[in-house]
Amino acid sequence: MPTIAIIFVIEMKSQLKITNTLSRKKEVFEPLNPPFVGLYVCGPTVYSEPHLGNLRTFLAFDIVYRWLLYLGYNVRYVRNITDVGHIENSAGNVVDGIGERAKAENLEPMEIVQKYTNNFHWLTRTFNTLDPSIEPTATGHMVEQWEMIQRIIDNGYGYESNGSVYFDVNKYAESHDYGKLSGRKIDELIAGSRDLDGQDEKRNPLDFAIWKAVGPSFPQRWKSPWGWGVPGWNLECSVMSTKYLGTTFDIHGGGMDLKFPHHECEIAQSVAADKAEPVKYWMHSNMLTVNGTKMSKSLGNAFLPAELIAGDHELLDKGYSPMVVRFFMLQTHYSSTIDFSNEALQAAEKGFERLMNAKKVLNGLNYVAGNVNADEDQSIIDTLSAVEDYMNDDFNTAQALAQMFELCSKINSFKDGHLDLGSLKAETFELLKTKFNTIIADVFGLNEEVEGGNDAMDGLMNLLFEIRNESREKKDWATSDKIRDQLNALNIKVKDEKDGSTSWSL
């Protein structure tokens, strides 16, 4: 598990507060079993390229993870991989995303899973998110899913129909508040439902599959106690979160699009199976827009993270480095919408450069004792404390960054001689250096990006690019992709420029 080293010289003035989607209130964070914290985040379904919505969600909860570590908690962070193509559409039919992509690319389903899992890991590595403590897969927990289904049936909330098993929402709603997370009312859901094709097996239109029977045309299927089929999409998260974090755990996160029905169904499944509320604090990150318009493939304004880095999309004036993109997203609170525009990204580029330059300046300052100015000294301590207070206020990275820029101004004034560094106590200067560096690197996860290298390194990279380009000309994609992937594994980012050249950075 990652550790973050920090010397707590001053006591925090505030307690961590989290906006709980369930209560719709900001609550003081009180772990179930301190200093241990259980954190679960819904991971990707690996049959397509990870998109910016994925990045926003996982970056938001990377900050949550990092801040909990900073506060000294022992965190078990679980983030699943959905490697079964089993999403149910509005007609009650199973859509095999992985199987369909496997047919389209003429690959085995598990090749698709591996390919897009690798791509997802490229995303998390490129944007410097910490690895979870456990990254379980749906296919690796089939037995546990059958066991939870059986508990749901035994407790009277599930029923078998033609080899499928459905969750009885009406039965559950007789004694529980189905819809409490999303704010939806069961009567309104029933009134708004309609009979759809493929729902003859269900007792009620609101019932959802926790095991879905499928025929031999499905390349991924398992022989369960109820016959050949696939698990319901909502089930795996209930199973894996409680398996590794306990029947009730601290924090469950995900994008707001998962609030209903996915997370609502998770609550119902866990309560029905284990008679306990699974999560104490529910958290949801918000959505993305482009120039004020919802990001959508149909509108032609949806670009992938790799396109954002390379700048090879018609809406982008240029490419932006991963750390600039990360910094850009940190400027907005996780619960607010992020709007992408060239102007905003270019402003973020300047802000990131200013922050990292101040870090260099600070680390290069030589402290010489002088006449301590009590007000100036206290101002540094108060601003550092304000950074922590804003982070404790529901992980408010936007306001915390604003305080960091206040410190940037001070640091540059010390460098230019407008302020006397000796006006600070020696311990205050050391506190500034320690916390400023730690907040940037360990909490915000921002690293300096080194462009290019020495002559020997540049020559070696140019040779590799020459071989890669020759491979691409010969349509030897295996060699070309291998060079790129191996360099990525070494944290060397390869960028194909619009003019046909190739650049790299660490």
Secondary structure, 3 states (H helix, E strand, C coil): CCCCCCCCCCCCCCCCEEEECCCCEEEECCCCECCEEEEEECCCECCCCCCHHHHHHHHHHHHHHHHHHHCCCEEEEEECEECCCCEECCCCCEECHHHHHHHHHCCCHHHHHHHHHHHHHHHHHHCCCCCCCECCECHHHHHHHHHHHHHHHHCCCEEEECCEEEECHHHHHCCCCCCCCCCCCHHHHHHHCCCCCCCCCCCCCCCEEEEEECCCCCCCCEEECCEEEEECCCHHHHHHHHHHHCCCEEEEEEEHHHHHHHHHHHHHHHHHHHCCCCEEEEEEECCEEECCEECCHHHCCCCCHHHHHHCCCCCCCCCCCHHHHHHHHHCCCCCCCEEECHHHHHHHHHHHHHHHHHHHHHHHCCCCCCCCCHHHHHHHHHHHHHHHHHHHECCCHHHHHHHHHHHHHHHHHHHHCCCCHHHCCHHHHHHHHHHHHHHHHHHCCCCCCCECCCHHHHHHHHHHHHHHHHHHHCCCHHHHHHHHHHHHHCCCEEEECCCCCEEEEC
